[in-house]
Amino acid sequence: MKRVLILGGGFGGIATAHRLKQRLADEVEVIMVDRRDHFMVGFRKSWALVGESPLEAGQKPLESLNRIGVDVRRATIEAIQPDEKSATIDGEKVQADALVVALGAELNTSAVPGFAEHAFNVYDPNDVPRAAKAFGDFQGGRVVIGIFGAPYKCPPAPYELAFLVNEKLKARSLKASIDVFTPQPMSLPAVGKAMSDAVERRLADDGIGFSANHKATMIEKGAVVFGEEKMPFDLLLGIAPHRPPTVVRESGLVGQSGWVDMDKRTLATSFADVYAIGDVTQIMLANGKPLPKAGLFAEQMGETVAERIASKFMGEEPSATFTGEGYCFLEVGGGKAMMIEGNFYAEPDPLARLTDATKANMDEKRSFESQRLREWFG
């Protein structure tokens, strides 16, 4: 029997496992390894921070994938040997016929001096309860939402958080201001100036400050430092710089970009039968910007890789490819959301559009989560 080893139990890993079992059933052994015991859709962190809905409401145990025949192991991945299609897991070397690396991005708080001491790490589910308490206790002043590095997961999320924080503070009749900064030249570089301008106008219309080209050098008590400039804050919600996990950086899979290099259509790395998907990778688009790190893309990559592995195991020529088409949501408060959708692989620029903010889009965002939790975990 052929064996596939999937490292990571996020969108990409789960989608890979499900599709493999759909295609090959009991003819393939699927082992999935993750240090966490549950899956959660990322955008739930913002809901929990502002008190909209708890993290736990969107969590499902990974072990429930056992019901479809996936061997789920909660363990530490100590080393990856891509040339052998193997990994060392809790001291045991596990060999496979195909290896899928879907370990996501690590939050590198140590990259910015003062981050751990003065910022709430809002992309870390473990720090969200602390941030939620600080937000609940907040009595007014300046809230700063800071993007401390790029690329980062779910590019619209910091702006979405700004809209939600703004809505909650207004409902509490607090005297407060909100500012967002990014080291990038615009809010959403991957989709270009016109769409970025539209998002930035929406921020301005809501009274939310926006600063581009602001790369923080450090954080001191009560202020983010940008060289000679300082941005004071009373509450700092930070998006820490991202990097591949240590075990991936030490594996020989990481290229000059600092992320795992692979074929943008087949997701194959330079090692035979080793694939990399999701946030641990970097795919450059025709406009020179990286493909956004988003759950839906990781899911589609996982399905593509599963199809290619299944075809090869069945003696067929693999034909499935990742198209670069997809969407993400931008919640703006008031029970409404925009959608950013299109073909990101189009040339010379992504063919993307920003929809109007509607309640229908918000309903679709909620169903995006509920549908996957139901279909994947039963």
C-alpha positions as CSV (number, residue, x, y, z in Angstrom):
1,M,0.0,0.0,0.0
2,K,1.2,3.5,-0.9
3,R,1.7,6.0,2.0
4,V,1.3,9.8,1.9
5,L,2.8,11.8,4.8
6,I,1.1,15.2,5.3
7,L,2.9,17.6,7.6
8,G,0.4,20.1,8.9
9,G,-3.4,20.0,9.7
10,G,-4.5,23.4,8.4
11,F,-6.6,24.1,5.3
12,G,-4.0,22.6,2.9
13,G,-3.3,19.4,4.9
14,I,-6.9,18.6,5.6
15,A,-8.0,19.2,1.9
16,T,-5.1,17.0,0.8
17,A,-6.1,14.2,3.1
18,H,-9.8,14.4,2.2
19,R,-9.3,14.3,-1.5
20,L,-6.8,11.4,-1.3
21,K,-9.3,9.4,0.6
22,Q,-12.0,10.3,-1.8
23,R,-9.9,9.2,-4.8
24,L,-8.1,6.1,-3.3
25,A,-10.1,5.1,-0.2
26,D,-8.4,2.2,1.5
27,E,-5.8,1.9,-1.2
28,V,-3.7,4.7,0.4
29,E,-2.4,5.2,3.9
30,V,-2.6,8.8,4.9
31,I,-0.7,10.1,7.9
32,M,-1.3,13.6,9.0
33,V,0.9,15.2,11.7
34,D,0.3,18.5,13.6
35,R,1.3,19.7,17.0
36,R,-2.2,21.1,17.5
37,D,-5.2,19.0,18.3
38,H,-7.8,21.1,16.4
39,F,-8.5,23.0,13.3
40,M,-9.9,26.6,13.2
41,V,-10.6,29.0,10.4
42,G,-8.3,32.0,10.8
43,F,-10.8,34.8,10.6
44,R,-12.5,33.7,13.9
45,K,-9.6,35.3,15.7
46,S,-10.9,38.8,14.9
47,W,-14.5,37.8,16.0
48,A,-13.1,36.5,19.3
49,L,-11.0,39.6,19.9
50,V,-13.9,42.0,19.6
51,G,-16.3,39.8,21.6
52,E,-18.4,38.7,18.6
53,S,-18.0,34.9,18.9
54,P,-15.6,32.7,20.9
55,L,-12.7,30.8,19.3
56,E,-14.0,27.5,20.5
57,A,-17.2,27.9,18.5
58,G,-15.2,27.3,15.3
59,Q,-12.8,24.6,16.4
60,K,-13.0,21.0,15.5
61,P,-10.7,18.1,16.7
62,L,-8.3,16.9,14.0
63,E,-8.7,13.3,15.3
64,S,-12.2,13.3,13.9
65,L,-10.5,12.7,10.5
66,N,-9.9,9.2,11.8
67,R,-13.5,8.5,10.6
68,I,-12.4,8.7,7.0
69,G,-9.3,6.6,7.6
70,V,-6.7,9.3,8.2
71,D,-4.1,8.5,10.8
72,V,-3.9,11.8,12.7
73,R,-0.9,12.1,15.0
74,R,-0.5,15.0,17.4
75,A,3.3,15.2,17.6
76,T,6.4,17.3,17.1
77,I,8.0,17.3,13.7
78,E,11.7,17.3,14.5
79,A,13.2,17.1,11.0
80,I,12.2,16.8,7.4
81,Q,14.3,14.8,4.9
82,P,12.9,15.7,1.5
83,D,15.4,13.6,-0.4
84,E,14.0,10.6,1.4
85,K,10.3,11.7,1.5
86,S,10.5,11.3,5.2
87,A,10.2,13.2,8.5
88,T,11.4,12.5,12.0
89,I,8.3,12.7,14.3
90,D,8.7,12.4,18.1
91,G,12.0,10.5,17.5
92,E,10.5,8.2,14.8
93,K,11.5,8.4,11.2
94,V,8.4,8.0,9.1
95,Q,9.0,7.2,5.4
96,A,6.4,7.8,2.6
97,D,5.8,7.4,-1.1
98,A,4.8,11.1,-1.3
99,L,5.4,14.0,1.2
100,V,3.2,17.1,1.5
101,V,4.6,20.0,3.5
102,A,1.7,22.2,4.7
103,L,3.1,23.6,7.9
104,G,2.1,27.2,7.4
105,A,3.9,30.3,8.6
106,E,5.4,31.0,12.0
107,L,4.9,34.3,13.9
108,N,8.4,35.7,14.5
109,T,7.8,38.2,17.4
110,S,11.5,38.4,18.2
111,A,12.1,40.1,14.8
112,V,10.8,43.4,16.2
113,P,12.4,44.6,19.5
114,G,9.7,45.3,22.1
115,F,6.9,43.3,20.3
116,A,6.5,40.7,23.0
117,E,6.5,43.3,25.7
118,H,4.2,45.9,24.3
119,A,2.0,44.4,21.5
120,F,-0.8,41.9,21.5
121,N,0.0,39.2,19.0
122,V,-3.5,39.1,17.3
123,Y,-2.6,36.3,14.8
124,D,-1.7,33.9,17.6
125,P,-4.9,32.2,18.9
126,N,-3.1,31.7,22.3
127,D,-2.8,35.5,22.7
128,V,-6.3,36.4,21.4
129,P,-7.9,35.9,24.9
130,R,-5.4,38.4,26.4
131,A,-6.0,40.8,23.6
132,A,-9.8,40.4,24.0
133,K,-9.6,41.2,27.7
134,A,-7.4,44.3,27.0
135,F,-9.9,45.5,24.3
136,G,-12.8,44.9,26.7
137,D,-11.1,46.9,29.4
138,F,-10.1,49.7,27.0
139,Q,-11.6,53.0,28.1
140,G,-10.5,55.3,25.3
141,G,-7.4,56.6,23.5
142,R,-5.5,55.5,20.5
143,V,-5.7,52.0,19.1
144,V,-2.9,51.1,16.6
145,I,-3.2,48.1,14.4
146,G,0.3,47.4,13.1
147,I,1.6,45.2,10.3
148,F,5.2,44.5,11.2
149,G,6.3,42.5,8.2
150,A,5.3,41.2,4.8
151,P,4.2,38.8,3.4
152,Y,1.6,37.9,6.1
153,K,-1.4,35.7,6.2
154,C,-4.8,36.9,5.0
155,P,-3.8,40.4,3.7
156,P,-7.3,42.0,4.3
157,A,-7.5,40.8,7.9
158,P,-5.8,43.8,9.6
159,Y,-8.1,46.2,7.9
160,E,-11.1,44.0,8.7
161,L,-10.0,44.1,12.4
162,A,-9.8,47.9,12.2
163,F,-13.5,48.1,10.9
164,L,-14.7,45.7,13.6
165,V,-12.8,47.5,16.4
166,N,-14.1,50.8,15.2
167,E,-17.7,49.5,15.2
168,K,-17.4,48.2,18.8
169,L,-15.8,51.3,20.1
170,K,-18.5,53.5,18.6
171,A,-21.2,51.2,20.2
172,R,-19.5,51.8,23.5
173,S,-19.4,55.6,23.0
174,L,-15.7,55.7,23.8
175,K,-13.5,58.6,22.7
176,A,-11.0,56.8,20.6
177,S,-9.0,56.8,17.4
178,I,-7.8,53.9,15.3
179,D,-4.8,53.9,13.0
180,V,-3.4,51.1,10.8
181,F,0.1,51.0,9.4
182,T,1.8,48.7,6.9
183,P,5.4,48.5,5.6
184,Q,4.0,48.0,2.1
185,P,3.4,50.8,-0.3
186,M,-0.4,50.3,-0.2
187,S,-3.0,48.3,1.7
188,L,-3.3,45.3,-0.8
189,P,-0.3,45.4,-3.2
190,A,-1.2,42.0,-4.8
191,V,-4.4,43.4,-6.3
192,G,-3.0,46.8,-7.3
193,K,-3.6,50.5,-6.6
194,A,-7.2,50.9,-7.6
195,M,-8.5,48.3,-5.2
196,S,-6.1,49.4,-2.5
197,D,-7.4,53.0,-3.0
198,A,-11.0,51.7,-2.5
199,V,-10.1,50.0,0.7
200,E,-8.2,53.0,2.0
201,R,-11.1,55.3,1.1
202,R,-13.4,53.1,3.1
203,L,-11.1,53.3,6.1
204,A,-11.0,57.1,5.8
205,D,-14.8,57.3,5.5
206,D,-15.0,55.4,8.8
207,G,-12.4,57.8,10.4
208,I,-9.7,55.2,10.5
209,G,-6.1,56.4,9.9
210,F,-3.9,54.6,7.4
211,S,-0.2,54.9,6.9
212,A,1.7,53.0,4.1
213,N,5.5,52.6,3.8
214,H,5.8,52.4,7.6
215,K,8.3,49.7,8.6
216,A,8.7,49.6,12.4
217,T,12.2,49.3,13.8
218,M,11.1,48.7,17.4
219,I,8.3,49.2,20.0
220,E,8.8,51.1,23.2
221,K,6.3,51.7,25.9
222,G,3.4,53.6,24.4
223,A,4.9,54.1,20.9
224,V,5.9,52.3,17.7
225,V,9.2,53.6,16.4
226,F,9.9,54.0,12.7
227,G,13.4,55.4,12.6
228,E,13.1,59.0,13.6
229,E,9.2,58.9,13.7
230,K,7.1,57.6,16.5
231,M,3.4,56.5,16.5
232,P,2.0,56.7,20.1
233,F,-0.6,54.1,21.2
234,D,-2.7,53.2,24.1
235,L,-3.5,49.7,22.7
236,L,-1.3,48.0,20.1
237,L,-2.7,45.1,18.1
238,G,0.2,43.7,16.2
239,I,0.6,41.3,13.2
240,A,4.1,39.9,13.8
241,P,6.5,39.2,10.9
242,H,6.0,35.7,9.4
243,R,8.6,33.1,8.4
244,P,8.5,29.4,7.7
245,P,8.7,27.1,10.8
246,T,12.2,26.2,12.0
247,V,11.9,22.6,10.9
248,V,11.2,23.8,7.3
249,R,14.0,26.3,7.3
250,E,16.4,23.6,8.3
251,S,15.1,21.1,5.7
252,G,16.7,22.4,2.5
253,L,13.3,23.3,1.0
254,V,13.6,27.0,1.5
255,G,14.8,29.1,-1.4
256,Q,16.1,32.6,-1.9
257,S,12.7,34.1,-1.2
258,G,12.9,32.8,2.4
259,W,10.0,30.5,1.7
260,V,9.6,27.1,0.1
261,D,10.0,27.3,-3.7
262,M,7.8,25.1,-5.8
263,D,6.1,25.0,-9.2
264,K,3.2,27.4,-9.1
265,R,0.9,25.0,-11.1
266,T,1.9,21.6,-9.8
267,L,3.1,22.6,-6.3
268,A,6.0,20.2,-6.8
269,T,9.3,21.1,-5.1
270,S,12.7,20.3,-6.6
271,F,12.6,16.9,-4.7
272,A,10.8,14.0,-6.3
273,D,7.3,13.4,-4.9
274,V,7.6,16.2,-2.4
275,Y,5.0,19.0,-2.5
276,A,4.6,22.2,-0.6
277,I,1.3,24.0,-0.2
278,G,-0.2,27.0,1.6
279,D,1.4,29.6,3.7
280,V,4.8,27.9,3.9
281,T,5.3,28.7,0.2
282,Q,5.8,31.9,-1.8
283,I,4.5,32.2,-5.4
284,M,5.4,35.3,-7.3
285,L,2.7,36.7,-9.6
286,A,3.2,38.3,-13.0
287,N,3.1,41.8,-11.3
288,G,6.0,40.8,-9.1
289,K,3.9,40.5,-5.9
290,P,3.4,37.3,-4.0
291,L,0.2,35.3,-4.1
292,P,-1.7,36.2,-1.0
293,K,-1.4,33.7,1.8
294,A,-5.1,32.6,2.2
295,G,-6.9,29.6,3.5
296,L,-8.8,29.0,0.3
297,F,-5.7,28.9,-1.8
298,A,-4.1,26.4,0.6
299,E,-7.3,24.3,0.3
300,Q,-7.2,24.4,-3.5
301,M,-3.5,23.6,-3.5
302,G,-4.1,20.6,-1.3
303,E,-6.8,19.3,-3.6
304,T,-4.5,19.8,-6.6
305,V,-1.6,17.9,-4.9
306,A,-4.0,15.1,-3.9
307,E,-5.2,14.7,-7.4
308,R,-1.7,14.6,-8.8
309,I,-0.5,12.0,-6.2
310,A,-3.6,9.9,-6.8
311,S,-3.1,9.9,-10.6
312,K,0.5,8.9,-10.2
313,F,-0.3,6.1,-7.8
314,M,-2.9,4.8,-10.3
315,G,-0.3,4.8,-13.1
316,E,-1.8,7.8,-14.9
317,E,-0.2,11.0,-16.0
318,P,-1.1,13.8,-13.5
319,S,-3.0,16.6,-15.0
320,A,-4.5,18.6,-12.1
321,T,-3.1,22.1,-11.7
322,F,-3.6,25.0,-9.3
323,T,-5.2,27.8,-11.2
324,G,-4.6,30.8,-8.9
325,E,-8.3,31.7,-8.9
326,G,-10.0,32.4,-5.6
327,Y,-11.5,34.9,-3.2
328,C,-11.3,36.3,0.3
329,F,-13.6,38.4,2.5
330,L,-13.2,41.8,4.0
331,E,-15.7,42.4,6.7
332,V,-16.5,46.1,7.2
333,G,-18.9,46.1,10.2
334,G,-22.7,46.5,10.2
335,G,-23.1,42.9,9.3
336,K,-21.6,43.5,5.8
337,A,-18.6,42.2,4.0
338,M,-16.8,42.9,0.7
339,M,-15.2,40.2,-1.4
340,I,-11.9,40.3,-3.2
341,E,-12.1,37.7,-6.0
342,G,-10.5,36.9,-9.3
343,N,-7.7,35.1,-11.2
344,F,-4.4,36.0,-9.5
345,Y,-2.4,34.1,-12.1
346,A,-3.6,36.4,-14.9
347,E,-1.0,38.4,-16.8
348,P,0.3,41.1,-16.7
349,D,-1.7,41.8,-13.5
350,P,-4.2,39.8,-11.5
351,L,-7.8,40.0,-12.8
352,A,-9.4,40.8,-9.5
353,R,-12.4,42.9,-8.3
354,L,-13.6,44.3,-5.1
355,T,-17.3,43.8,-4.6
356,D,-19.7,46.1,-2.8
357,A,-20.2,45.5,1.0
358,T,-23.4,43.5,1.4
359,K,-25.1,41.3,4.0
360,A,-25.1,38.5,1.4
361,N,-21.3,38.5,1.4
362,M,-21.3,38.3,5.2
363,D,-23.6,35.3,5.1
364,E,-21.3,33.7,2.6
365,K,-18.4,34.3,4.9
366,R,-20.1,32.6,7.8
367,S,-21.1,29.7,5.5
368,F,-17.5,29.4,4.3
369,E,-16.6,28.4,7.9
370,S,-19.6,26.3,8.7
371,Q,-19.6,24.4,5.4
372,R,-16.0,23.3,5.8
373,L,-16.4,22.3,9.5
374,R,-19.4,20.2,8.5
375,E,-17.9,18.6,5.4
376,W,-14.5,17.9,6.8
377,F,-15.3,16.9,10.4
378,G,-18.9,15.7,10.2
